């Protein structure tokens, strides 16, 4: 399991893929059951992809589970469900993935 505070590892990986990111996690839904929890986050991410310097619109849903170990909440599992990834210029009206 990964300590939730170590989110910088995930940010570093994203920065290798994206030159610029303005990410928003919205409308969270978190259910806590004792020392375990489940969450769903809606993601909206305008970004510039490092390869080709391409401006993109990206959106998805992140599904996460957590466990509390010795009083610290840790990631147990994360799955991302992509909803769209399209060039900035064309937008998402005609195609959700490009």
N, C-alpha and C positions, 0 to 999 in steps of 0.2 A: 504494500500500500504506500501511497505517496502523501506526505504531509501537504495539506491544502495550502499552507503558507509558501510552499515551493512552486507557486504558479509561475515564477520567473523562468523556470525550465521550459514551460509551455510557451511563454512569450518569446523566449530566445529562438525556439524552433519556428514559430510563426514569422519572426523577423527575417529568417533565412529565406522564407518563401515570399514574403511581402516587404517591399521597400518602405511603404507607409501604411499604417493601419489606424482607422478610427472605429473601434469596435464598441458596440453597445449590446449588453445582455439585458433583455427586457422581459417583463411579465413572468417573473420566476414563480414557480410552484414548488414548494418544499414540504415534504412530509417527513416528520421525525417520529421514530418508533423506538424509544429507549436509546440504545447505543448505535442504531443504524438510521440512515436517512436516504431518501430518494429526492431528486430534484429534476426539474425540466426548465430550461432557459431558452428563450427565443433570441437568436443572434441576428443582428444586422451589422454588416461590415463593409462599408466603402473602403477600398484599399487600392494600392498600386502593387501589382505583381512584379517582383524583382526581375524575373526573366522577361525581357522585352519591354520593361517599364510600362506595362499595360494597366490603365485604370479600370477597375472592376467594381461591380455591385455583387455582394455575396450575402446570402441569408441561410439560416438553418435552425435546427432545434438541437440543443445539447441535452442528452439524457445522462445523468450522473447518479452514482450511488456512493455513499460515504459510510465510514465506521468510526466510532469514537474509541480511541485506544489510549489508555492512560490519560484521559481528559482532553486529548487532542483529536480534532476531526481530521480524518485522512480520506483521500480519494480511494475508492475501492474499484470503481469502473467508470469509464466515460465512453459514450458513443455519440457521434455527431451524425445528424440526419440532414443532408443538404437539401435546401428548397430552391435555391437559384445561385447561379454564378455566370454573370453576363458582363460584356464590356460596357463601360460607362456610356459610350456614345450611342449604343443601340438600346440599352435599357432592357427591361424584362417583359414588355408588352407582347412581343412576338415569339420569344423563346425563353425558357427558364434556365437553360444551360447552353453554353457556347464553347 
